[in-house]
Amino acid sequence: MPNTINGDNGAVQAYIDAHAYIAKRQPEYPPLTDLADALYHQSKGDETKLTAYLAKCEAVKTKYPKSS
């Protein structure tokens, strides 16, 4: 006999649907190594790489917005 959990399937599905943006965003975010490099360059006075990194993150957030 398989293990089963009794509960409100609608609530579970609503939670999954409300958080689906997370799984969609993850593969499109730039790698954290790019952030580390950008922070290094920022410490040397060059903001361009950090600005570009943050713009890429913002583009992903815009593409896959949080559900209301």
N, CA, C, O and CB atoms as a CASP TS submission, in Angstrom:
PFRMAT TS
TARGET T0000
AUTHOR 0000-0000-0000
METHOD Language model
MODEL 1
PARENT N/A
ATOM      1  N   MET     1       0.842  -1.172   0.000  1.00  0.00           N
ATOM      2  CA  MET     1       0.000   0.000   0.000  1.00  0.00           C
ATOM      3  C   MET     1       0.894   1.245   0.000  1.00  0.00           C
ATOM      4  O   MET     1       1.756   1.377   0.869  1.00  0.00           O
ATOM      5  CB  MET     1      -0.961  -0.007   1.221  1.00  0.00           C
ATOM      6  N   PRO     2       0.705   2.147  -0.947  1.00  0.00           N
ATOM      7  CA  PRO     2       1.553   3.340  -1.020  1.00  0.00           C
ATOM      8  C   PRO     2       1.236   4.296   0.140  1.00  0.00           C
ATOM      9  O   PRO     2       0.126   4.325   0.672  1.00  0.00           O
ATOM     10  CB  PRO     2       1.358   4.061  -2.380  1.00  0.00           C
ATOM     11  N   ASN     3       2.242   5.059   0.499  1.00  0.00           N
ATOM     12  CA  ASN     3       2.037   6.082   1.524  1.00  0.00           C
ATOM     13  C   ASN     3       1.217   7.216   0.937  1.00  0.00           C
ATOM     14  O   ASN     3       1.465   7.650  -0.188  1.00  0.00           O
ATOM     15  CB  ASN     3       3.392   6.611   2.071  1.00  0.00           C
ATOM     16  N   THR     4       0.261   7.688   1.680  1.00  0.00           N
ATOM     17  CA  THR     4      -0.562   8.797   1.215  1.00  0.00           C
ATOM     18  C   THR     4      -0.663   9.844   2.317  1.00  0.00           C
ATOM     19  O   THR     4      -0.570   9.544   3.508  1.00  0.00           O
ATOM     20  CB  THR     4      -1.971   8.305   0.792  1.00  0.00           C
ATOM     21  N   ILE     5      -0.852  11.053   1.886  1.00  0.00           N
ATOM     22  CA  ILE     5      -1.064  12.157   2.811  1.00  0.00           C
ATOM     23  C   ILE     5      -2.416  12.757   2.476  1.00  0.00           C
ATOM     24  O   ILE     5      -2.689  13.119   1.331  1.00  0.00           O
ATOM     25  CB  ILE     5       0.087  13.231   2.722  1.00  0.00           C
ATOM     26  N   ASN     6      -3.234  12.852   3.470  1.00  0.00           N
ATOM     27  CA  ASN     6      -4.538  13.471   3.272  1.00  0.00           C
ATOM     28  C   ASN     6      -4.420  14.946   3.601  1.00  0.00           C
ATOM     29  O   ASN     6      -3.845  15.324   4.622  1.00  0.00           O
ATOM     30  CB  ASN     6      -5.631  12.789   4.145  1.00  0.00           C
ATOM     31  N   GLY     7      -4.960  15.761   2.740  1.00  0.00           N
ATOM     32  CA  GLY     7      -4.898  17.201   2.978  1.00  0.00           C
ATOM     33  C   GLY     7      -5.637  17.942   1.901  1.00  0.00           C
ATOM     34  O   GLY     7      -6.340  17.357   1.077  1.00  0.00           O
ATOM     35  N   ASP     8      -5.464  19.228   1.925  1.00  0.00           N
ATOM     36  CA  ASP     8      -6.136  20.104   0.969  1.00  0.00           C
ATOM     37  C   ASP     8      -5.270  20.220  -0.285  1.00  0.00           C
ATOM     38  O   ASP     8      -4.356  21.042  -0.347  1.00  0.00           O
ATOM     39  CB  ASP     8      -6.411  21.512   1.591  1.00  0.00           C
ATOM     40  N   ASN     9      -5.570  19.385  -1.283  1.00  0.00           N
ATOM     41  CA  ASN     9      -4.791  19.409  -2.527  1.00  0.00           C
ATOM     42  C   ASN     9      -4.853  20.763  -3.212  1.00  0.00           C
ATOM     43  O   ASN     9      -3.890  21.182  -3.855  1.00  0.00           O
ATOM     44  CB  ASN     9      -5.288  18.334  -3.480  1.00  0.00           C
ATOM     45  N   GLY    10      -5.979  21.449  -3.079  1.00  0.00           N
ATOM     46  CA  GLY    10      -6.106  22.772  -3.686  1.00  0.00           C
ATOM     47  C   GLY    10      -5.131  23.762  -3.082  1.00  0.00           C
ATOM     48  O   GLY    10      -4.551  24.582  -3.795  1.00  0.00           O
ATOM     49  N   ALA    11      -4.948  23.691  -1.770  1.00  0.00           N
ATOM     50  CA  ALA    11      -4.012  24.588  -1.098  1.00  0.00           C
ATOM     51  C   ALA    11      -2.577  24.277  -1.506  1.00  0.00           C
ATOM     52  O   ALA    11      -1.767  25.181  -1.709  1.00  0.00           O
ATOM     53  CB  ALA    11      -4.164  24.480   0.424  1.00  0.00           C
ATOM     54  N   VAL    12      -2.278  23.003  -1.621  1.00  0.00           N
ATOM     55  CA  VAL    12      -0.930  22.607  -2.044  1.00  0.00           C
ATOM     56  C   VAL    12      -0.660  23.099  -3.459  1.00  0.00           C
ATOM     57  O   VAL    12       0.404  23.655  -3.730  1.00  0.00           O
ATOM     58  CB  VAL    12      -0.758  21.071  -1.967  1.00  0.00           C
ATOM     59  N   GLN    13      -1.605  22.900  -4.353  1.00  0.00           N
ATOM     60  CA  GLN    13      -1.428  23.348  -5.734  1.00  0.00           C
ATOM     61  C   GLN    13      -1.322  24.863  -5.813  1.00  0.00           C
ATOM     62  O   GLN    13      -0.537  25.388  -6.602  1.00  0.00           O
ATOM     63  CB  GLN    13      -2.584  22.862  -6.604  1.00  0.00           C
ATOM     64  N   ALA    14      -2.096  25.563  -5.010  1.00  0.00           N
ATOM     65  CA  ALA    14      -2.028  27.028  -4.988  1.00  0.00           C
ATOM     66  C   ALA    14      -0.640  27.492  -4.557  1.00  0.00           C
ATOM     67  O   ALA    14      -0.101  28.451  -5.110  1.00  0.00           O
ATOM     68  CB  ALA    14      -3.103  27.609  -4.043  1.00  0.00           C
ATOM     69  N   TYR    15      -0.069  26.816  -3.574  1.00  0.00           N
ATOM     70  CA  TYR    15       1.275  27.158  -3.116  1.00  0.00           C
ATOM     71  C   TYR    15       2.297  26.909  -4.223  1.00  0.00           C
ATOM     72  O   TYR    15       3.168  27.742  -4.472  1.00  0.00           O
ATOM     73  CB  TYR    15       1.641  26.349  -1.859  1.00  0.00           C
ATOM     74  N   ILE    16       2.184  25.768  -4.878  1.00  0.00           N
ATOM     75  CA  ILE    16       3.106  25.436  -5.976  1.00  0.00           C
ATOM     76  C   ILE    16       2.994  26.466  -7.094  1.00  0.00           C
ATOM     77  O   ILE    16       4.007  26.949  -7.600  1.00  0.00           O
ATOM     78  CB  ILE    16       2.816  24.019  -6.526  1.00  0.00           C
ATOM     79  N   ASP    17       1.778  26.798  -7.476  1.00  0.00           N
ATOM     80  CA  ASP    17       1.563  27.769  -8.548  1.00  0.00           C
ATOM     81  C   ASP    17       2.114  29.148  -8.172  1.00  0.00           C
ATOM     82  O   ASP    17       2.707  29.835  -9.003  1.00  0.00           O
ATOM     83  CB  ASP    17       0.070  27.873  -8.875  1.00  0.00           C
ATOM     84  N   ALA    18       1.911  29.540  -6.917  1.00  0.00           N
ATOM     85  CA  ALA    18       2.358  30.860  -6.470  1.00  0.00           C
ATOM     86  C   ALA    18       3.881  30.972  -6.425  1.00  0.00           C
ATOM     87  O   ALA    18       4.422  32.077  -6.474  1.00  0.00           O
ATOM     88  CB  ALA    18       1.784  31.164  -5.098  1.00  0.00           C
ATOM     89  N   HIS    19       4.569  29.846  -6.334  1.00  0.00           N
ATOM     90  CA  HIS    19       6.026  29.863  -6.238  1.00  0.00           C
ATOM     91  C   HIS    19       6.722  29.297  -7.482  1.00  0.00           C
ATOM     92  O   HIS    19       7.924  29.036  -7.455  1.00  0.00           O
ATOM     93  CB  HIS    19       6.457  29.083  -5.024  1.00  0.00           C
ATOM     94  N   ALA    20       5.987  29.114  -8.543  1.00  0.00           N
ATOM     95  CA  ALA    20       6.552  28.557  -9.777  1.00  0.00           C
ATOM     96  C   ALA    20       7.609  29.470 -10.396  1.00  0.00           C
ATOM     97  O   ALA    20       8.510  29.001 -11.092  1.00  0.00           O
ATOM     98  CB  ALA    20       5.446  28.303 -10.787  1.00  0.00           C
ATOM     99  N   TYR    21       7.496  30.772 -10.142  1.00  0.00           N
ATOM    100  CA  TYR    21       8.461  31.710 -10.711  1.00  0.00           C
ATOM    101  C   TYR    21       9.893  31.384 -10.260  1.00  0.00           C
ATOM    102  O   TYR    21      10.848  31.647 -10.991  1.00  0.00           O
ATOM    103  CB  TYR    21       8.097  33.148 -10.312  1.00  0.00           C
ATOM    104  N   ILE    22      10.038  30.820  -9.072  1.00  0.00           N
ATOM    105  CA  ILE    22      11.370  30.523  -8.535  1.00  0.00           C
ATOM    106  C   ILE    22      12.106  29.528  -9.444  1.00  0.00           C
ATOM    107  O   ILE    22      13.266  29.740  -9.797  1.00  0.00           O
ATOM    108  CB  ILE    22      11.260  29.956  -7.092  1.00  0.00           C
ATOM    109  N   ALA    23      11.432  28.467  -9.811  1.00  0.00           N
ATOM    110  CA  ALA    23      12.050  27.444 -10.662  1.00  0.00           C
ATOM    111  C   ALA    23      12.321  27.980 -12.063  1.00  0.00           C
ATOM    112  O   ALA    23      13.275  27.556 -12.715  1.00  0.00           O
ATOM    113  CB  ALA    23      11.152  26.203 -10.741  1.00  0.00           C
ATOM    114  N   LYS    24      11.495  28.901 -12.527  1.00  0.00           N
ATOM    115  CA  LYS    24      11.713  29.471 -13.858  1.00  0.00           C
ATOM    116  C   LYS    24      12.889  30.434 -13.863  1.00  0.00           C
ATOM    117  O   LYS    24      13.650  30.483 -14.830  1.00  0.00           O
ATOM    118  CB  LYS    24      10.455  30.187 -14.343  1.00  0.00           C
ATOM    119  N   ARG    25      13.043  31.196 -12.795  1.00  0.00           N
ATOM    120  CA  ARG    25      14.121  32.181 -12.723  1.00  0.00           C
ATOM    121  C   ARG    25      15.498  31.540 -12.576  1.00  0.00           C
ATOM    122  O   ARG    25      16.468  31.978 -13.195  1.00  0.00           O
ATOM    123  CB  ARG    25      13.878  33.122 -11.569  1.00  0.00           C
ATOM    124  N   GLN    26      15.569  30.520 -11.765  1.00  0.00           N
ATOM    125  CA  GLN    26      16.865  29.970 -11.356  1.00  0.00           C
ATOM    126  C   GLN    26      17.831  29.691 -12.513  1.00  0.00           C
ATOM    127  O   GLN    26      18.981  30.123 -12.441  1.00  0.00           O
ATOM    128  CB  GLN    26      16.641  28.704 -10.596  1.00  0.00           C
ATOM    129  N   PRO    27      17.420  28.994 -13.571  1.00  0.00           N
ATOM    130  CA  PRO    27      18.405  28.698 -14.623  1.00  0.00           C
ATOM    131  C   PRO    27      18.795  29.912 -15.473  1.00  0.00           C
ATOM    132  O   PRO    27      19.776  29.857 -16.215  1.00  0.00           O
ATOM    133  CB  PRO    27      17.863  27.625 -15.525  1.00  0.00           C
ATOM    134  N   GLU    28      18.041  30.996 -15.370  1.00  0.00           N
ATOM    135  CA  GLU    28      18.339  32.163 -16.195  1.00  0.00           C
ATOM    136  C   GLU    28      19.143  33.247 -15.487  1.00  0.00           C
ATOM    137  O   GLU    28      19.659  34.163 -16.127  1.00  0.00           O
ATOM    138  CB  GLU    28      17.072  32.749 -16.689  1.00  0.00           C
ATOM    139  N   TYR    29      19.248  33.141 -14.166  1.00  0.00           N
ATOM    140  CA  TYR    29      20.081  34.111 -13.460  1.00  0.00           C
ATOM    141  C   TYR    29      21.539  33.937 -13.862  1.00  0.00           C
ATOM    142  O   TYR    29      21.978  32.819 -14.133  1.00  0.00           O
ATOM    143  CB  TYR    29      19.922  33.962 -11.932  1.00  0.00           C
ATOM    144  N   PRO    30      22.303  35.047 -13.904  1.00  0.00           N
ATOM    145  CA  PRO    30      23.733  34.910 -14.195  1.00  0.00           C
ATOM    146  C   PRO    30      24.423  34.194 -13.030  1.00  0.00           C
ATOM    147  O   PRO    30      23.943  34.252 -11.898  1.00  0.00           O
ATOM    148  CB  PRO    30      24.387  36.307 -14.450  1.00  0.00           C
ATOM    149  N   PRO    31      25.529  33.530 -13.296  1.00  0.00           N
ATOM    150  CA  PRO    31      26.206  32.775 -12.238  1.00  0.00           C
ATOM    151  C   PRO    31      26.761  33.696 -11.144  1.00  0.00           C
ATOM    152  O   PRO    31      27.083  34.859 -11.390  1.00  0.00           O
ATOM    153  CB  PRO    31      27.341  31.938 -12.836  1.00  0.00           C
ATOM    154  N   LEU    32      26.860  33.143  -9.935  1.00  0.00           N
ATOM    155  CA  LEU    32      27.397  33.911  -8.815  1.00  0.00           C
ATOM    156  C   LEU    32      28.874  34.257  -9.011  1.00  0.00           C
ATOM    157  O   LEU    32      29.370  35.211  -8.412  1.00  0.00           O
ATOM    158  CB  LEU    32      27.216  33.135  -7.520  1.00  0.00           C
ATOM    159  N   THR    33      29.570  33.498  -9.833  1.00  0.00           N
ATOM    160  CA  THR    33      30.970  33.844 -10.118  1.00  0.00           C
ATOM    161  C   THR    33      31.043  35.194 -10.839  1.00  0.00           C
ATOM    162  O   THR    33      31.999  35.948 -10.659  1.00  0.00           O
ATOM    163  CB  THR    33      31.646  32.736 -10.975  1.00  0.00           C
ATOM    164  N   ASP    34      30.029  35.490 -11.653  1.00  0.00           N
ATOM    165  CA  ASP    34      29.973  36.809 -12.301  1.00  0.00           C
ATOM    166  C   ASP    34      29.774  37.909 -11.265  1.00  0.00           C
ATOM    167  O   ASP    34      30.342  38.994 -11.387  1.00  0.00           O
ATOM    168  CB  ASP    34      28.837  36.854 -13.346  1.00  0.00           C
ATOM    169  N   LEU    35      28.970  37.628 -10.250  1.00  0.00           N
ATOM    170  CA  LEU    35      28.768  38.604  -9.178  1.00  0.00           C
ATOM    171  C   LEU    35      30.066  38.825  -8.422  1.00  0.00           C
ATOM    172  O   LEU    35      30.426  39.965  -8.128  1.00  0.00           O
ATOM    173  CB  LEU    35      27.658  38.141  -8.214  1.00  0.00           C
ATOM    174  N   ALA    36      30.771  37.750  -8.106  1.00  0.00           N
ATOM    175  CA  ALA    36      32.047  37.881  -7.392  1.00  0.00           C
ATOM    176  C   ALA    36      33.024  38.729  -8.197  1.00  0.00           C
ATOM    177  O   ALA    36      33.708  39.586  -7.637  1.00  0.00           O
ATOM    178  CB  ALA    36      32.658  36.492  -7.107  1.00  0.00           C
ATOM    179  N   ASP    37      33.095  38.500  -9.495  1.00  0.00           N
ATOM    180  CA  ASP    37      33.982  39.283 -10.356  1.00  0.00           C
ATOM    181  C   ASP    37      33.557  40.749 -10.380  1.00  0.00           C
ATOM    182  O   ASP    37      34.393  41.651 -10.327  1.00  0.00           O
ATOM    183  CB  ASP    37      33.991  38.710 -11.784  1.00  0.00           C
ATOM    184  N   ALA    38      32.248  40.973 -10.461  1.00  0.00           N
ATOM    185  CA  ALA    38      31.732  42.345 -10.488  1.00  0.00           C
ATOM    186  C   ALA    38      32.049  43.079  -9.179  1.00  0.00           C
ATOM    187  O   ALA    38      32.396  44.260  -9.193  1.00  0.00           O
ATOM    188  CB  ALA    38      30.208  42.339 -10.738  1.00  0.00           C
ATOM    189  N   LEU    39      31.927  42.371  -8.050  1.00  0.00           N
ATOM    190  CA  LEU    39      32.234  42.992  -6.759  1.00  0.00           C
ATOM    191  C   LEU    39      33.721  43.310  -6.641  1.00  0.00           C
ATOM    192  O   LEU    39      34.099  44.331  -6.067  1.00  0.00           O
ATOM    193  CB  LEU    39      31.801  42.074  -5.610  1.00  0.00           C
ATOM    194  N   TYR    40      34.550  42.442  -7.180  1.00  0.00           N
ATOM    195  CA  TYR    40      35.989  42.725  -7.191  1.00  0.00           C
ATOM    196  C   TYR    40      36.270  44.010  -7.968  1.00  0.00           C
ATOM    197  O   TYR    40      36.981  44.893  -7.489  1.00  0.00           O
ATOM    198  CB  TYR    40      36.775  41.540  -7.808  1.00  0.00           C
ATOM    199  N   HIS    41      35.703  44.103  -9.169  1.00  0.00           N
ATOM    200  CA  HIS    41      35.932  45.288  -9.996  1.00  0.00           C
ATOM    201  C   HIS    41      35.338  46.535  -9.348  1.00  0.00           C
ATOM    202  O   HIS    41      35.890  47.627  -9.482  1.00  0.00           O
ATOM    203  CB  HIS    41      35.335  45.089 -11.392  1.00  0.00           C
ATOM    204  N   GLN    42      34.212  46.376  -8.644  1.00  0.00           N
ATOM    205  CA  GLN    42      33.632  47.510  -7.933  1.00  0.00           C
ATOM    206  C   GLN    42      34.591  48.006  -6.853  1.00  0.00           C
ATOM    207  O   GLN    42      34.724  49.212  -6.640  1.00  0.00           O
ATOM    208  CB  GLN    42      32.276  47.122  -7.310  1.00  0.00           C
ATOM    209  N   SER    43      35.257  47.076  -6.177  1.00  0.00           N
ATOM    210  CA  SER    43      36.205  47.475  -5.131  1.00  0.00           C
ATOM    211  C   SER    43      37.387  48.251  -5.700  1.00  0.00           C
ATOM    212  O   SER    43      38.077  48.970  -4.977  1.00  0.00           O
ATOM    213  CB  SER    43      36.710  46.246  -4.383  1.00  0.00           C
ATOM    214  N   LYS    44      37.612  48.097  -7.000  1.00  0.00           N
ATOM    215  CA  LYS    44      38.689  48.816  -7.680  1.00  0.00           C
ATOM    216  C   LYS    44      38.171  50.096  -8.351  1.00  0.00           C
ATOM    217  O   LYS    44      38.917  50.790  -9.044  1.00  0.00           O
ATOM    218  CB  LYS    44      39.356  47.905  -8.724  1.00  0.00           C
ATOM    219  N   GLY    45      36.878  50.398  -8.136  1.00  0.00           N
ATOM    220  CA  GLY    45      36.315  51.642  -8.655  1.00  0.00           C
ATOM    221  C   GLY    45      35.548  51.515  -9.954  1.00  0.00           C
ATOM    222  O   GLY    45      35.097  52.524 -10.494  1.00  0.00           O
ATOM    223  N   ASP    46      35.385  50.307 -10.475  1.00  0.00           N
ATOM    224  CA  ASP    46      34.674  50.104 -11.743  1.00  0.00           C
ATOM    225  C   ASP    46      33.295  49.501 -11.456  1.00  0.00           C
ATOM    226  O   ASP    46      33.193  48.343 -11.051  1.00  0.00           O
ATOM    227  CB  ASP    46      35.496  49.176 -12.706  1.00  0.00           C
ATOM    228  N   GLU    47      32.259  50.274 -11.662  1.00  0.00           N
ATOM    229  CA  GLU    47      30.883  49.836 -11.386  1.00  0.00           C
ATOM    230  C   GLU    47      30.220  49.132 -12.574  1.00  0.00           C
ATOM    231  O   GLU    47      29.127  48.586 -12.421  1.00  0.00           O
ATOM    232  CB  GLU    47      30.044  51.027 -10.982  1.00  0.00           C
ATOM    233  N   THR    48      30.847  49.131 -13.742  1.00  0.00           N
ATOM    234  CA  THR    48      30.162  48.676 -14.959  1.00  0.00           C
ATOM    235  C   THR    48      29.741  47.203 -14.887  1.00  0.00           C
ATOM    236  O   THR    48      28.636  46.858 -15.304  1.00  0.00           O
ATOM    237  CB  THR    48      31.063  48.887 -16.166  1.00  0.00           C
ATOM    238  N   LYS    49      30.601  46.344 -14.368  1.00  0.00           N
ATOM    239  CA  LYS    49      30.251  44.914 -14.320  1.00  0.00           C
ATOM    240  C   LYS    49      29.115  44.655 -13.329  1.00  0.00           C
ATOM    241  O   LYS    49      28.246  43.823 -13.587  1.00  0.00           O
ATOM    242  CB  LYS    49      31.485  44.069 -13.936  1.00  0.00           C
ATOM    243  N   LEU    50      29.118  45.355 -12.208  1.00  0.00           N
ATOM    244  CA  LEU    50      28.040  45.170 -11.242  1.00  0.00           C
ATOM    245  C   LEU    50      26.727  45.700 -11.804  1.00  0.00           C
ATOM    246  O   LEU    50      25.680  45.079 -11.625  1.00  0.00           O
ATOM    247  CB  LEU    50      28.376  45.870  -9.917  1.00  0.00           C
ATOM    248  N   THR    51      26.777  46.823 -12.470  1.00  0.00           N
ATOM    249  CA  THR    51      25.574  47.376 -13.095  1.00  0.00           C
ATOM    250  C   THR    51      25.011  46.404 -14.121  1.00  0.00           C
ATOM    251  O   THR    51      23.797  46.206 -14.185  1.00  0.00           O
ATOM    252  CB  THR    51      25.880  48.728 -13.758  1.00  0.00           C
ATOM    253  N   ALA    52      25.875  45.800 -14.921  1.00  0.00           N
ATOM    254  CA  ALA    52      25.436  44.836 -15.932  1.00  0.00           C
ATOM    255  C   ALA    52      24.854  43.584 -15.279  1.00  0.00           C
ATOM    256  O   ALA    52      23.837  43.060 -15.732  1.00  0.00           O
ATOM    257  CB  ALA    52      26.605  44.455 -16.853  1.00  0.00           C
ATOM    258  N   TYR    53      25.496  43.109 -14.219  1.00  0.00           N
ATOM    259  CA  TYR    53      25.010  41.924 -13.509  1.00  0.00           C
ATOM    260  C   TYR    53      23.614  42.179 -12.946  1.00  0.00           C
ATOM    261  O   TYR    53      22.712  41.358 -13.114  1.00  0.00           O
ATOM    262  CB  TYR    53      25.982  41.531 -12.374  1.00  0.00           C
ATOM    263  N   LEU    54      23.443  43.305 -12.288  1.00  0.00           N
ATOM    264  CA  LEU    54      22.144  43.627 -11.708  1.00  0.00           C
ATOM    265  C   LEU    54      21.071  43.812 -12.780  1.00  0.00           C
ATOM    266  O   LEU    54      19.910  43.469 -12.554  1.00  0.00           O
ATOM    267  CB  LEU    54      22.250  44.885 -10.860  1.00  0.00           C
ATOM    268  N   ALA    55      21.439  44.343 -13.932  1.00  0.00           N
ATOM    269  CA  ALA    55      20.491  44.496 -15.038  1.00  0.00           C
ATOM    270  C   ALA    55      20.026  43.129 -15.542  1.00  0.00           C
ATOM    271  O   ALA    55      18.853  42.953 -15.868  1.00  0.00           O
ATOM    272  CB  ALA    55      21.129  45.303 -16.191  1.00  0.00           C
ATOM    273  N   LYS    56      20.941  42.166 -15.606  1.00  0.00           N
ATOM    274  CA  LYS    56      20.564  40.810 -16.025  1.00  0.00           C
ATOM    275  C   LYS    56      19.600  40.188 -15.021  1.00  0.00           C
ATOM    276  O   LYS    56      18.621  39.547 -15.405  1.00  0.00           O
ATOM    277  CB  LYS    56      21.817  39.920 -16.181  1.00  0.00           C
ATOM    278  N   CYS    57      19.880  40.380 -13.731  1.00  0.00           N
ATOM    279  CA  CYS    57      18.969  39.857 -12.694  1.00  0.00           C
ATOM    280  C   CYS    57      17.594  40.504 -12.805  1.00  0.00           C
ATOM    281  O   CYS    57      16.575  39.822 -12.699  1.00  0.00           O
ATOM    282  CB  CYS    57      19.553  40.100 -11.282  1.00  0.00           C
ATOM    283  N   GLU    58      17.562  41.797 -13.013  1.00  0.00           N
ATOM    284  CA  GLU    58      16.288  42.510 -13.134  1.00  0.00           C
ATOM    285  C   GLU    58      15.502  42.031 -14.352  1.00  0.00           C
ATOM    286  O   GLU    58      14.276  41.928 -14.292  1.00  0.00           O
ATOM    287  CB  GLU    58      16.530  44.023 -13.226  1.00  0.00           C
ATOM    288  N   ALA    59      16.187  41.740 -15.448  1.00  0.00           N
ATOM    289  CA  ALA    59      15.521  41.243 -16.648  1.00  0.00           C
ATOM    290  C   ALA    59      14.847  39.891 -16.374  1.00  0.00           C
ATOM    291  O   ALA    59      13.740  39.639 -16.850  1.00  0.00           O
ATOM    292  CB  ALA    59      16.532  41.116 -17.807  1.00  0.00           C
ATOM    293  N   VAL    60      15.508  39.043 -15.622  1.00  0.00           N
ATOM    294  CA  VAL    60      14.929  37.730 -15.282  1.00  0.00           C
ATOM    295  C   VAL    60      13.711  37.926 -14.375  1.00  0.00           C
ATOM    296  O   VAL    60      12.686  37.271 -14.562  1.00  0.00           O
ATOM    297  CB  VAL    60      15.991  36.815 -14.581  1.00  0.00           C
ATOM    298  N   LYS    61      13.824  38.816 -13.405  1.00  0.00           N
ATOM    299  CA  LYS    61      12.702  39.084 -12.501  1.00  0.00           C
ATOM    300  C   LYS    61      11.506  39.660 -13.269  1.00  0.00           C
ATOM    301  O   LYS    61      10.358  39.352 -12.949  1.00  0.00           O
ATOM    302  CB  LYS    61      13.134  40.058 -11.383  1.00  0.00           C
ATOM    303  N   THR    62      11.765  40.469 -14.251  1.00  0.00           N
ATOM    304  CA  THR    62      10.696  41.039 -15.079  1.00  0.00           C
ATOM    305  C   THR    62      10.048  39.967 -15.943  1.00  0.00           C
ATOM    306  O   THR    62       8.830  39.951 -16.120  1.00  0.00           O
ATOM    307  CB  THR    62      11.242  42.168 -15.965  1.00  0.00           C
ATOM    308  N   LYS    63      10.871  39.072 -16.480  1.00  0.00           N
ATOM    309  CA  LYS    63      10.366  37.999 -17.336  1.00  0.00           C
ATOM    310  C   LYS    63       9.482  37.030 -16.562  1.00  0.00           C
ATOM    311  O   LYS    63       8.478  36.547 -17.086  1.00  0.00           O
ATOM    312  CB  LYS    63      11.525  37.245 -17.972  1.00  0.00           C
ATOM    313  N   TYR    64       9.852  36.748 -15.324  1.00  0.00           N
ATOM    314  CA  TYR    64       9.103  35.803 -14.473  1.00  0.00           C
ATOM    315  C   TYR    64       8.715  36.503 -13.162  1.00  0.00           C
ATOM    316  O   TYR    64       9.347  36.274 -12.131  1.00  0.00           O
ATOM    317  CB  TYR    64       9.957  34.508 -14.179  1.00  0.00           C
ATOM    318  N   PRO    65       7.691  37.347 -13.196  1.00  0.00           N
ATOM    319  CA  PRO    65       7.297  38.080 -11.987  1.00  0.00           C
ATOM    320  C   PRO    65       6.676  37.164 -10.948  1.00  0.00           C
ATOM    321  O   PRO    65       6.186  36.080 -11.264  1.00  0.00           O
ATOM    322  CB  PRO    65       6.320  39.190 -12.338  1.00  0.00           C
ATOM    323  N   LYS    66       6.706  37.621  -9.702  1.00  0.00           N
ATOM    324  CA  LYS    66       6.013  36.915  -8.630  1.00  0.00           C
ATOM    325  C   LYS    66       4.528  37.019  -8.882  1.00  0.00           C
ATOM    326  O   LYS    66       4.049  38.020  -9.413  1.00  0.00           O
ATOM    327  CB  LYS    66       6.383  37.487  -7.231  1.00  0.00           C
ATOM    328  N   SER    67       3.796  35.981  -8.499  1.00  0.00           N
ATOM    329  CA  SER    67       2.346  36.031  -8.595  1.00  0.00           C
ATOM    330  C   SER    67       1.817  36.959  -7.533  1.00  0.00           C
ATOM    331  O   SER    67       2.411  37.105  -6.465  1.00  0.00           O
ATOM    332  CB  SER    67       1.726  34.632  -8.456  1.00  0.00           C
ATOM    333  N   SER    68       0.699  37.583  -7.829  1.00  0.00           N
ATOM    334  CA  SER    68       0.094  38.500  -6.843  1.00  0.00           C
ATOM    335  C   SER    68      -0.726  37.751  -5.839  1.00  0.00           C
ATOM    336  O   SER    68      -1.306  38.359  -4.939  1.00  0.00           O
ATOM    337  CB  SER    68      -0.772  39.543  -7.527  1.00  0.00           C
TER
END
